[in-house]
Amino acid sequence: MSANAPRSIDEYLKQLRAALAGEDAALIQDALYDAEEYLRAEVASHPERPEADVLELIASTYGAPEEVAAAYRDTEAKVKAALKTPAPPAAAHATGIRRFFGVFMDARAYTSLFYMLLTLATGIVYFTFVVAGLALSAGLAVLVIGIPFFLAFIGMARVLALGEGRLIEATTGERMPRRPVHPGPGAGWLTRIADMLKDVRTWTTLLYLLFMLPLGILYFTIAVTGLTLGLRLALAPVILLAGVLGWLPHTFSSDMIQVDNFSYGPQSFIGALFCMLLGIVIIALILHAARAIARGHARLAKTLLVEPGS
């Protein structure tokens, strides 16, 4: 056994964290969870042997911290390459107008827009969960059931945060944790309560879930307003043509085009075409904004949900 070989699980995890320094925080959290889960299971299955001896045996099978870190880097690179969204054709060489309208060919723009629309519903669920959970935890604190209820509430909050992270990764492409933070060795309720209260991530997770309601309202409003305005303008020629052909009631009117008194002159159709072009530009702007907002939100989520110091 080498001089710097870890002689305890905590030392092994510390060396693994150091070996992964500079990698994505979400990757580090996943690697630490997997390692701790495996190490504690192996040590528990050999109660008759000292922990240092079990770790020496593990080093020949699971690998030393440096070897595990190298394996995670290699796997992460392969997964990123496999899941990378193909860039639109000639996007790297496009400039100006082509790059601006190339957003219509970017799948990530549409998934980001979908996330913006979805945040209103998830924000309501998260906000209701946190407010109700905190209120009930405070109300039940004087009863015996208060402690297990608080533990269950915090545990559910972390499950919601993990699910939110997976949704963010699927829609924005930002790497998020795929494993929770390992709870560590078994401990009593009071110790677990104290650890949760001291853990900054407990409060940042709740803060994130609370923030999702105002952010969801903002994102939903931006997306719906932009899409509604853009589509109404983009469909102006269709509305005008439907009116000319008599497919619309004479009482129908649009904020963008007045069609209850139809004019057959070229000026009306030119105006409709101008509205269509303006609408397409607005929709492209909304897609660009959706990508930027989703990337910014993903960074906020990683700051608040990923284990500090990962």
Backbone torsions as a table, in degrees:
resi	resn	phi	psi	omega
1	MET	NA	125.3	-177.1
2	SER	-67.9	161.1	-175.1
3	ALA	-62.8	-35.2	-177.8
4	ASN	-96.1	12.0	178.6
5	ALA	-67.3	138.8	-179.4
6	PRO	-65.5	138.5	179.9
7	ARG	-112.4	5.0	175.4
8	SER	-150.3	162.6	-179.7
9	ILE	-63.1	-42.5	179.9
10	ASP	-61.7	-38.7	179.2
11	GLU	-68.6	-39.1	177.6
12	TYR	-61.3	-46.1	-179.3
13	LEU	-65.1	-36.2	179.1
14	LYS	-65.6	-41.1	178.5
15	GLN	-69.1	-35.9	177.5
16	LEU	-66.0	-41.4	177.6
17	ARG	-61.6	-42.1	179.2
18	ALA	-66.1	-36.7	179.6
19	ALA	-68.8	-25.4	-179.9
20	LEU	-96.6	10.1	-178.9
21	ALA	-56.0	134.3	-179.8
22	GLY	94.3	-12.3	178.2
23	GLU	-82.5	170.4	179.2
24	ASP	-58.7	137.4	-178.0
25	ALA	-59.9	-35.5	179.4
26	ALA	-67.1	-39.3	177.0
27	LEU	-62.4	-43.4	-179.8
28	ILE	-61.9	-42.4	179.6
29	GLN	-61.9	-42.8	179.4
30	ASP	-64.2	-44.2	-178.9
31	ALA	-63.9	-42.0	179.3
32	LEU	-65.5	-38.3	178.6
33	TYR	-63.9	-49.5	-178.6
34	ASP	-59.8	-44.3	-178.2
35	ALA	-65.2	-46.3	-178.5
36	GLU	-65.8	-39.0	178.3
37	GLU	-59.9	-45.6	-178.4
38	TYR	-69.4	-45.3	-176.6
39	LEU	-63.5	-45.4	-178.7
40	ARG	-66.9	-35.5	177.9
41	ALA	-65.9	-41.3	180.0
42	GLU	-67.3	-43.4	179.4
43	VAL	-64.2	-39.6	179.5
44	ALA	-67.0	-28.4	-179.5
45	SER	-80.9	-7.4	177.2
46	HIS	-127.5	64.2	-176.5
47	PRO	-66.0	-19.2	-176.7
48	GLU	-82.8	-10.0	-176.2
49	ARG	-110.3	146.7	176.6
50	PRO	-62.4	152.0	-178.3
51	GLU	-60.3	-37.4	-179.5
52	ALA	-63.7	-39.1	179.3
53	ASP	-67.0	-39.7	178.7
54	VAL	-64.5	-40.4	179.3
55	LEU	-65.8	-35.2	177.0
56	GLU	-64.4	-39.1	176.9
57	LEU	-67.5	-40.6	-179.5
58	ILE	-63.5	-34.9	-177.3
59	ALA	-59.8	-26.8	179.7
60	SER	-85.6	-12.6	-179.6
61	THR	-114.1	-61.5	-179.9
62	TYR	-71.6	-36.0	178.0
63	GLY	114.3	154.7	174.2
64	ALA	-71.4	161.9	-178.2
65	PRO	-53.4	-41.4	-179.4
66	GLU	-65.2	-38.0	179.5
67	GLU	-68.9	-40.3	178.2
68	VAL	-64.7	-41.8	178.8
69	ALA	-61.4	-42.9	179.2
70	ALA	-63.8	-38.9	179.4
71	ALA	-65.5	-39.2	179.3
72	TYR	-68.1	-38.8	177.4
73	ARG	-61.7	-44.2	-178.7
74	ASP	-64.8	-44.3	179.8
75	THR	-65.0	-41.1	-179.4
76	GLU	-63.1	-39.7	179.3
77	ALA	-64.4	-40.3	179.4
78	LYS	-68.1	-40.8	179.7
79	VAL	-65.7	-42.3	178.8
80	LYS	-61.1	-42.1	179.9
81	ALA	-65.5	-36.3	-178.6
82	ALA	-73.8	-34.6	-175.4
83	LEU	-95.3	-3.4	-177.1
84	LYS	-63.3	130.5	178.2
85	THR	-71.7	125.4	-180.0
86	PRO	-58.6	137.0	178.1
87	ALA	-72.0	148.0	176.0
88	PRO	-57.2	149.3	-179.4
89	PRO	-53.0	132.1	177.3
90	ALA	59.3	19.9	-178.2
91	ALA	-65.2	-33.7	-177.8
92	ALA	-68.5	-26.7	-177.3
93	HIS	-103.3	-5.9	-177.7
94	ALA	-75.4	147.7	177.9
95	THR	-137.7	160.8	172.5
96	GLY	57.8	-124.4	-173.5
97	ILE	-63.3	-40.1	-179.0
98	ARG	-63.2	-40.1	177.8
99	ARG	-67.6	-38.5	-178.9
100	PHE	-63.5	-49.8	-178.4
101	PHE	-81.9	-9.7	176.4
102	GLY	-65.8	-12.9	178.7
103	VAL	-62.7	-23.4	178.4
104	PHE	-67.0	-18.6	179.2
105	MET	-99.0	3.5	-176.6
106	ASP	-95.8	111.1	-179.6
107	ALA	-63.3	-32.3	-178.3
108	ARG	-65.7	-28.0	177.5
109	ALA	-65.3	-39.6	-179.0
110	TYR	-73.2	-38.2	177.1
111	THR	-68.0	-34.7	176.7
112	SER	-66.4	-40.1	177.1
113	LEU	-64.4	-40.1	176.4
114	PHE	-60.5	-41.6	178.9
115	TYR	-62.4	-40.6	178.7
116	MET	-61.2	-40.7	178.9
117	LEU	-69.0	-33.1	-176.3
118	LEU	-77.5	-23.7	-173.3
119	THR	-63.8	-24.2	177.8
120	LEU	-65.1	-44.8	179.4
121	ALA	-67.4	-46.7	-180.0
122	THR	-66.6	-35.2	178.2
123	GLY	-62.6	-41.5	177.8
124	ILE	-63.0	-43.8	-179.8
125	VAL	-63.4	-47.4	-177.8
126	TYR	-64.6	-45.1	-178.3
127	PHE	-62.1	-45.7	179.2
128	THR	-61.7	-42.4	-179.7
129	PHE	-61.4	-47.5	-176.2
130	VAL	-68.0	-45.8	-178.8
131	VAL	-63.1	-46.3	179.5
132	ALA	-65.3	-40.7	-178.9
133	GLY	-65.8	-43.3	178.8
134	LEU	-66.6	-40.8	-179.9
135	ALA	-64.1	-45.0	179.6
136	LEU	-68.4	-36.6	177.8
137	SER	-62.4	-42.2	178.3
138	ALA	-67.6	-39.6	-179.2
139	GLY	-69.5	-32.6	-177.6
140	LEU	-93.8	2.8	-175.2
141	ALA	-60.4	-29.3	-177.3
142	VAL	-82.8	-7.8	-178.6
143	LEU	-105.0	162.4	179.3
144	VAL	-62.8	-35.1	-177.9
145	ILE	-70.6	-13.9	-176.6
146	GLY	-62.5	-39.0	-177.7
147	ILE	-66.9	-53.6	178.3
148	PRO	-62.6	-31.2	178.4
149	PHE	-66.1	-42.1	179.3
150	PHE	-64.6	-41.6	177.7
151	LEU	-60.8	-43.5	179.3
152	ALA	-65.8	-38.4	179.7
153	PHE	-63.0	-47.3	179.4
154	ILE	-65.5	-39.8	177.6
155	GLY	-61.7	-42.4	178.0
156	MET	-66.2	-36.7	177.9
157	ALA	-61.5	-39.9	179.4
158	ARG	-70.6	-33.5	175.3
159	VAL	-65.4	-43.6	176.7
160	LEU	-60.9	-41.5	179.8
161	ALA	-64.6	-38.6	178.5
162	LEU	-65.6	-42.4	177.0
163	GLY	-64.8	-38.9	176.9
164	GLU	-62.7	-39.3	177.9
165	GLY	-62.9	-40.3	178.6
166	ARG	-66.0	-37.6	177.1
167	LEU	-64.8	-43.1	179.3
168	ILE	-62.3	-43.4	-180.0
169	GLU	-64.0	-39.0	-178.3
170	ALA	-68.7	-34.4	-174.9
171	THR	-94.1	-28.1	-176.1
172	THR	-111.9	-19.0	-178.0
173	GLY	85.4	-3.0	179.1
174	GLU	-74.0	129.7	-178.9
175	ARG	-65.3	124.0	178.3
176	MET	-126.2	161.4	-177.9
177	PRO	-60.9	140.4	174.6
178	ARG	-107.2	-3.1	176.1
179	ARG	-131.2	150.2	173.7
180	PRO	-76.9	176.4	172.1
181	VAL	-75.6	132.7	-177.5
182	HIS	-65.5	136.1	-178.6
183	PRO	-69.8	-12.4	179.3
184	GLY	86.1	-169.2	-179.4
185	PRO	-64.3	155.0	179.7
186	GLY	-59.3	142.0	-179.3
187	ALA	-148.6	164.6	178.8
188	GLY	-70.6	167.8	-177.6
189	TRP	-60.0	-44.3	-177.2
190	LEU	-64.4	-38.2	177.5
191	THR	-66.0	-42.1	179.4
192	ARG	-65.3	-39.5	176.6
193	ILE	-60.9	-46.4	-179.2
194	ALA	-62.7	-41.0	179.0
195	ASP	-63.7	-40.6	179.1
196	MET	-65.9	-40.1	-179.9
197	LEU	-68.7	-31.1	179.4
198	LYS	-83.8	-17.5	-177.3
199	ASP	-76.9	116.3	179.7
200	VAL	-59.1	-34.0	-176.4
201	ARG	-65.5	-26.2	175.9
202	THR	-58.8	-46.1	-175.4
203	TRP	-80.4	-34.0	176.9
204	THR	-69.2	-31.9	176.4
205	THR	-65.7	-46.1	178.2
206	LEU	-63.9	-38.7	178.7
207	LEU	-62.4	-42.7	178.8
208	TYR	-62.0	-45.0	-179.5
209	LEU	-63.1	-34.7	176.7
210	LEU	-70.4	-42.0	-179.0
211	PHE	-64.6	-22.6	-175.0
212	MET	-64.0	-25.6	179.2
213	LEU	-69.9	-55.9	177.4
214	PRO	-62.6	-36.5	177.6
215	LEU	-66.5	-39.7	178.7
216	GLY	-63.3	-40.7	177.2
217	ILE	-62.5	-43.4	179.9
218	LEU	-64.1	-49.5	-178.7
219	TYR	-62.1	-44.6	-178.2
220	PHE	-63.6	-41.9	-179.9
221	THR	-63.2	-44.9	179.2
222	ILE	-61.5	-46.5	-176.6
223	ALA	-66.0	-47.9	-176.3
224	VAL	-68.6	-43.4	179.9
225	THR	-62.6	-47.1	180.0
226	GLY	-63.8	-44.1	-179.7
227	LEU	-66.7	-41.9	-179.7
228	THR	-62.1	-48.0	179.9
229	LEU	-63.7	-46.0	-178.3
230	GLY	-63.7	-43.8	-178.6
231	LEU	-68.5	-38.2	178.8
232	ARG	-62.7	-39.9	177.9
233	LEU	-71.5	-43.4	-177.0
234	ALA	-64.7	-28.5	-178.7
235	LEU	-91.8	9.1	-177.9
236	ALA	-55.8	-46.5	179.2
237	PRO	-62.1	-35.4	179.4
238	VAL	-66.6	-43.2	179.0
239	ILE	-63.6	-43.8	-179.5
240	LEU	-64.4	-43.5	179.4
241	LEU	-64.6	-40.2	178.2
242	ALA	-63.0	-37.0	178.0
243	GLY	-67.8	-41.1	179.8
244	VAL	-62.8	-37.9	-178.9
245	LEU	-81.2	-0.7	177.8
246	GLY	78.9	21.1	-179.6
247	TRP	-86.3	-6.5	179.8
248	LEU	-116.2	145.9	175.9
249	PRO	-65.2	149.4	-177.1
250	HIS	-67.4	-13.6	178.3
251	THR	-87.9	-7.5	-178.9
252	PHE	-71.2	138.5	176.9
253	SER	-143.0	156.0	178.5
254	SER	-124.4	150.4	177.1
255	ASP	-64.6	-26.9	-174.7
256	MET	-94.5	-33.7	-176.5
257	ILE	-136.8	129.9	176.1
258	GLN	-86.2	118.6	-174.4
259	VAL	-121.4	6.2	179.1
260	ASP	-81.0	-17.8	171.4
261	ASN	-124.5	92.0	-169.8
262	PHE	-75.3	138.3	175.0
263	SER	-114.9	132.3	-175.7
264	TYR	-96.3	3.0	-179.3
265	GLY	-71.6	159.4	-177.7
266	PRO	-64.9	-22.8	-177.0
267	GLN	-62.8	-37.0	-179.4
268	SER	-65.4	-43.2	-179.2
269	PHE	-71.1	-35.0	176.2
270	ILE	-63.7	-41.9	177.0
271	GLY	-62.7	-39.4	179.1
272	ALA	-65.1	-39.9	177.8
273	LEU	-65.4	-38.0	176.6
274	PHE	-63.2	-42.7	177.4
275	CYS	-61.2	-39.9	-179.9
276	MET	-61.9	-45.9	179.5
277	LEU	-63.4	-41.1	178.2
278	LEU	-63.2	-40.5	178.9
279	GLY	-63.6	-40.9	178.3
280	ILE	-62.9	-40.3	178.0
281	VAL	-62.8	-43.0	-179.6
282	ILE	-63.5	-42.1	178.7
283	ILE	-63.7	-41.1	177.3
284	ALA	-61.9	-40.5	177.4
285	LEU	-62.1	-40.4	179.1
286	ILE	-64.3	-40.2	178.4
287	LEU	-65.9	-41.4	175.3
288	HIS	-62.0	-44.0	179.2
289	ALA	-63.4	-38.3	179.8
290	ALA	-61.6	-43.2	178.6
291	ARG	-63.1	-44.5	-179.0
292	ALA	-66.0	-44.1	-179.7
293	ILE	-64.4	-42.3	-179.3
294	ALA	-64.0	-40.6	178.1
295	ARG	-64.7	-43.6	178.1
296	GLY	-63.5	-40.6	179.8
297	HIS	-66.6	-37.8	179.4
298	ALA	-62.3	-39.1	178.2
299	ARG	-66.9	-39.0	176.3
300	LEU	-62.2	-44.6	179.9
301	ALA	-61.7	-41.8	-179.8
302	LYS	-65.0	-37.4	179.4
303	THR	-63.7	-39.7	-173.7
304	LEU	-91.7	-25.3	-172.0
305	LEU	-104.4	-24.9	-177.2
306	VAL	-84.1	146.1	-175.6
307	GLU	-56.1	126.3	177.9
308	PRO	-58.9	138.0	178.2
309	GLY	85.1	2.0	179.3
310	SER	-70.6	NA	NA
